[in-house]
Amino acid sequence: MNPLLFVHVPKTAGTSFRFGASAYFGDGSICLDYGPESMETSDVVKKWMGEIPDPWSFFQEMKYENRKMLSGHFNAIRYVPVFGLENTVTILRDPIQRVVSEYKHFSRHNRYKGAFRSFYSKPSFTNRQLKIFRGLSWPALGFVGLTERYDESLQLLNKKFGLEIPYLAENLGREKLEEEYDIPQDELEELRILNAGEITLYKKSVSQFEWRVLLSRRGERFVAGSIFSQSNKRIRGCAIPEQNNEAVVLRVKVDGAYKGEVLANEYRADLRANGAGRGGFVGFSIDISGFAMGATLECEVAETGQPLVNSPWVIRGED
């Protein structure tokens, strides 16, 4: 098994996952990167990922030392090119609940004395989950779990990777992960505006998680895929199969009417550079020249009916 990359988004039950992974893999099996000043950061990380980072040499030494996972607070693009998208996992949380939890953490442990509104208004604390995955197609990640459904997420992750990481509750600000903080309505509205992009990301991840649960129960494969752009009268995206190397067949509908199927076997250099499956031959494109502006295009896995992220897509006029 290749080493896993765990992108630890702050205040998402990541510490619980890291401790569980350490208990499963064994002491010294997990590398940590929580910043150059953190006492937790592993020596091998400080050696290779300092002022002049050398991710490849770090990855080789990590494998030589038989390390099983890297965990930390970092932007995913820092390590994904060497670990690969398929081996990258994370846990996301409702954006507003997450920022409240982070504020309480800063108040308890970092001696933050400011008001909550002052905290959440700072650019560094808005859309945090969105920024962590900037530069990557997050739907192509190997696994995306949810804090609010942590136990279920852990079961699905274990099933996918053939692991038995135990459920541990560590560094929690409250007894139950699914409990929600009460927020005054005026602050709630401000938070929704400030974190609009991240809220959209989270809603899409919840939808995909629901499909992962359903397909797991059916014994069917999950596909990591998304529509991600429209240009030159074509819609483009990717569809990465999890359980085999066969190209994914996609069913296309426009305004609810079946229009045919497309095979996701086109080369995508950006995904190949980040270690996508099938050597990067996981892309697709759909000719939309015959469809009206404003028409709704749906793209789903033909085998299961699973919709891709960003489906349905409203066809817009060319710029």
C-alpha positions as MATLAB code, in Angstrom:
seq = 'MNPLLFVHVPKTAGTSFRFGASAYFGDGSICLDYGPESMETSDVVKKWMGEIPDPWSFFQEMKYENRKMLSGHFNAIRYVPVFGLENTVTILRDPIQRVVSEYKHFSRHNRYKGAFRSFYSKPSFTNRQLKIFRGLSWPALGFVGLTERYDESLQLLNKKFGLEIPYLAENLGREKLEEEYDIPQDELEELRILNAGEITLYKKSVSQFEWRVLLSRRGERFVAGSIFSQSNKRIRGCAIPEQNNEAVVLRVKVDGAYKGEVLANEYRADLRANGAGRGGFVGFSIDISGFAMGATLECEVAETGQPLVNSPWVIRGED';
ca = [
       0.000    0.000    0.000;
       1.282    3.471   -0.904;
       1.502    6.033    1.912;
      -1.632    8.090    2.515;
      -1.710   11.868    2.518;
      -4.148   13.186    5.121;
      -4.934   16.859    4.584;
      -5.913   17.864    8.109;
      -8.341   20.781    7.860;
      -8.373   22.485   11.287;
     -11.319   21.608   13.563;
     -12.757   18.772   11.478;
     -11.989   15.771   13.766;
      -8.611   15.413   12.058;
      -6.772   14.850   15.330;
      -9.083   11.948   16.098;
      -8.314   10.452   12.697;
      -4.559   10.970   13.106;
      -4.520    9.309   16.537;
      -6.610    6.444   15.215;
      -4.242    5.976   12.263;
      -1.245    6.029   14.579;
      -2.858    3.397   16.802;
      -3.519    1.207   13.752;
      -0.226    1.618   11.889;
       1.962    1.771   15.001;
       4.106    4.350   16.804;
       6.434    6.253   14.508;
       4.485    5.257   11.418;
       2.940    8.682   10.823;
       4.833   11.737    9.537;
       3.546   15.132   10.649;
       3.724   18.585    9.070;
       2.107   21.212   11.269;
       4.459   24.006   10.265;
       8.196   24.648   10.712;
       7.737   26.046   14.225;
       5.583   23.203   15.512;
       7.164   20.699   17.888;
       4.894   18.061   16.318;
       6.433   18.396   12.854;
       8.592   15.376   12.000;
      12.341   15.775   11.528;
      12.170   14.268    8.042;
       9.673   16.974    7.066;
      11.928   19.715    8.431;
      14.869   18.168    6.591;
      13.306   18.137    3.115;
      10.417   20.638    3.207;
      12.123   23.767    4.599;
      13.101   26.929    2.735;
      13.805   25.022   -0.489;
      11.238   22.185   -0.458;
      12.125   18.894   -2.130;
       8.894   16.870   -1.998;
      10.301   13.990   -4.071;
      13.272   13.388   -1.769;
      10.993   13.687    1.246;
       8.588   11.130   -0.216;
      11.410    8.688   -0.988;
      12.839    8.914    2.510;
       9.377    8.557    4.001;
       8.851    5.338    2.044;
      12.350    4.105    2.960;
      11.472    4.590    6.633;
       8.238    2.650    6.018;
       6.029    5.535    7.083;
       2.356    4.906    6.323;
       0.842    8.382    6.298;
       1.596   12.096    6.325;
      -0.792   14.310    8.276;
      -0.767   18.044    8.800;
      -2.083   21.545    8.272;
      -0.935   22.508    4.776;
      -2.317   23.376    1.382;
      -2.960   20.102   -0.423;
      -0.983   21.064   -3.534;
       2.204   21.006   -1.410;
       2.233   17.194   -1.400;
      -0.405   15.831   -3.798;
       1.947   15.637   -6.830;
       4.107   13.017   -5.053;
       1.429   11.180   -3.059;
      -1.195   11.258   -5.819;
      -4.837   12.252   -5.766;
      -5.994    8.665   -5.230;
      -3.996    8.431   -1.985;
      -5.124   11.821   -0.663;
      -7.875   11.893    1.955;
      -9.513   14.616    3.995;
     -12.473   15.426    6.223;
     -14.656   18.489    5.657;
     -17.059   20.197    8.033;
     -19.982   22.580    7.823;
     -18.092   25.861    7.207;
     -19.941   27.961    9.756;
     -19.745   25.362   12.516;
     -16.061   24.889   11.729;
     -15.198   28.570   12.068;
     -17.005   28.771   15.428;
     -15.008   25.778   16.614;
     -11.777   27.370   15.395;
     -12.597   30.604   17.193;
     -13.184   28.721   20.445;
      -9.925   26.839   19.916;
      -7.987   30.082   19.406;
      -9.611   31.560   22.494;
      -8.742   28.520   24.644;
      -5.281   27.665   23.369;
      -3.905   30.726   21.532;
      -5.102   33.353   24.026;
      -7.158   35.130   21.401;
      -9.044   37.967   23.113;
     -10.999   39.472   20.229;
     -14.724   39.177   19.589;
     -16.117   36.429   17.380;
     -17.121   38.924   14.655;
     -13.589   40.312   14.542;
     -12.217   36.767   14.223;
     -14.457   35.517   11.429;
     -14.104   38.766    9.459;
     -10.363   38.298    8.977;
      -9.555   37.078    5.422;
      -7.275   34.378    6.827;
     -10.265   32.713    8.523;
     -12.768   32.872    5.655;
     -13.236   30.089    3.094;
     -10.436   28.131    4.795;
     -11.423   24.719    3.439;
     -11.738   26.132   -0.064;
      -8.267   27.689    0.094;
      -6.615   24.507    1.353;
      -7.579   22.726   -1.889;
      -6.885   25.626   -4.227;
      -5.147   24.515   -7.407;
      -6.681   21.031   -7.296;
      -9.890   19.424   -8.488;
     -11.128   18.391   -5.019;
     -13.711   15.891   -6.398;
     -10.750   13.837   -7.702;
      -9.406   13.240   -4.181;
      -9.218    9.641   -3.027;
     -11.668   10.174   -0.168;
     -13.634   13.090    1.289;
     -15.333   12.430    4.631;
     -17.570   14.582    6.829;
     -17.025   15.617   10.442;
     -20.741   15.428   11.163;
     -20.702   11.793   10.032;
     -17.257   10.892   11.228;
     -17.984    7.315   12.298;
     -19.583    6.546    8.933;
     -16.756    8.328    7.101;
     -14.179    6.224    8.916;
     -15.992    3.016    8.026;
     -16.108    3.952    4.347;
     -12.465    5.026    4.281;
     -11.400    1.773    5.943;
     -13.436   -0.211    3.444;
     -11.939    1.576    0.458;
      -8.309    1.258    1.528;
      -8.566   -2.093    3.321;
      -7.714   -0.620    6.731;
      -9.015   -0.972   10.278;
      -8.351    2.475   11.740;
     -10.268    2.646   15.044;
     -12.707    5.341   16.117;
     -11.017    7.583   18.687;
     -12.311   10.897   20.029;
      -9.426   13.306   20.600;
      -9.134   17.094   20.947;
     -12.875   17.654   20.730;
     -14.368   20.934   21.873;
     -17.656   19.206   22.752;
     -18.923   15.735   23.496;
     -20.545   14.934   20.146;
     -19.204   15.852   16.714;
     -22.679   16.284   15.278;
     -23.754   18.881   17.880;
     -24.155   22.381   16.446;
     -23.224   25.744   17.946;
     -25.964   28.358   18.300;
     -25.127   31.525   16.359;
     -27.017   34.857   16.433;
     -28.948   35.419   13.210;
     -27.063   38.587   12.190;
     -23.707   36.873   12.549;
     -25.018   33.784   10.779;
     -26.006   35.875    7.767;
     -22.583   37.564    7.679;
     -20.827   34.218    7.893;
     -22.867   32.859    5.002;
     -21.863   35.810    2.815;
     -18.182   35.691    3.787;
     -17.916   31.928    3.268;
     -20.212   31.510    0.266;
     -17.612   29.672   -1.816;
     -16.814   27.215    0.942;
     -20.498   26.600    1.658;
     -20.959   25.633   -1.986;
     -17.983   23.279   -1.749;
     -19.384   21.673    1.393;
     -22.856   21.147   -0.069;
     -21.337   19.412   -3.088;
     -19.163   17.219   -0.867;
     -22.209   16.196    1.186;
     -24.062   15.190   -1.980;
     -21.116   13.079   -3.139;
     -20.786   11.516    0.307;
     -24.423   10.457    0.179;
     -23.755    8.758   -3.137;
     -20.683    7.021   -1.728;
     -22.829    5.656    1.115;
     -25.563    4.477   -1.265;
     -23.167    2.827   -3.710;
     -21.279    1.131   -0.888;
     -24.531   -0.412    0.327;
     -25.314   -1.597   -3.194;
     -21.826   -3.007   -3.677;
     -21.269   -0.678   -6.645;
     -18.271    1.469   -7.465;
     -17.960    5.156   -6.666;
     -16.614    7.498   -9.329;
     -14.649   10.612   -8.419;
     -15.677   13.065  -11.096;
     -16.751   16.560  -11.999;
     -17.754   18.916  -14.779;
     -15.215   21.697  -14.482;
     -15.338   24.027  -17.474;
     -17.101   25.232  -20.602;
     -15.307   26.766  -23.573;
     -15.270   26.634  -27.380;
     -18.727   25.041  -27.461;
     -17.624   22.117  -25.310;
     -18.128   21.108  -21.697;
     -15.177   19.348  -20.098;
     -14.675   17.275  -16.990;
     -13.213   14.125  -15.501;
     -14.446   10.807  -14.141;
     -12.014    8.611  -12.207;
     -13.057    5.029  -11.387;
     -12.144    3.777   -7.932;
     -12.321    0.015   -8.237;
     -10.752   -0.713  -11.629;
      -8.988    0.911  -14.558;
     -11.849    0.809  -17.049;
     -12.832    4.180  -18.505;
     -16.115    5.446  -17.068;
     -19.146    5.615  -19.359;
     -21.218    8.753  -18.748;
     -24.866    9.362  -19.658;
     -25.764   12.843  -20.903;
     -29.166   14.534  -20.684;
     -30.184   18.033  -21.743;
     -33.323   19.528  -20.208;
     -34.180   16.029  -19.043;
     -33.938   14.403  -22.486;
     -31.383   11.637  -23.101;
     -28.710   12.740  -25.594;
     -26.258    9.866  -25.569;
     -23.166    8.576  -23.792;
     -19.550    9.705  -23.588;
     -16.417    7.851  -22.502;
     -14.083    9.468  -19.950;
     -10.801    8.457  -21.581;
      -9.301   11.757  -22.757;
      -5.904   12.835  -21.439;
      -5.793   15.523  -18.742;
      -2.235   16.711  -18.108;
      -3.099   18.537  -14.870;
      -4.687   15.439  -13.369;
      -1.811   13.227  -14.559;
       0.648   15.614  -12.896;
      -1.220   15.114   -9.622;
      -1.296   11.336   -9.858;
      -4.795   10.685  -11.142;
      -5.684    7.133  -12.127;
      -5.434    5.654  -15.639;
      -2.315    7.745  -16.272;
      -4.458   10.861  -16.542;
      -6.712    9.415  -19.278;
      -9.853   10.214  -17.304;
     -11.193   13.301  -19.075;
     -14.247   13.820  -21.250;
     -15.704   16.561  -23.412;
     -19.227   17.108  -24.697;
     -20.130   19.081  -27.814;
     -22.832   21.594  -26.849;
     -22.973   23.534  -30.120;
     -26.493   22.262  -30.820;
     -27.932   23.210  -27.432;
     -29.485   26.522  -26.472;
     -27.951   28.910  -23.974;
     -29.649   28.354  -20.625;
     -30.290   24.669  -21.289;
     -29.514   22.334  -18.394;
     -27.014   19.557  -19.039;
     -26.832   16.558  -16.708;
     -23.899   14.164  -16.645;
     -24.080   10.941  -14.646;
     -22.317    7.602  -14.418;
     -24.253    5.335  -16.787;
     -23.702    2.253  -14.636;
     -25.101    3.668  -11.376;
     -26.816    7.015  -11.996;
     -24.305    8.860   -9.798;
     -24.220   12.529  -10.888;
     -20.857   14.212  -11.299;
     -19.998   17.257   -9.216;
     -21.378   20.423  -10.883;
     -24.113   18.439  -12.641;
     -26.574   19.790  -13.634;
     -24.665   22.461  -15.549;
     -26.451   25.440  -17.087;
     -25.081   26.115  -20.556;
     -23.969   29.708  -20.850;
     -23.188   31.893  -23.835;
     -19.588   32.017  -25.050;
     -17.522   34.921  -23.783;
];
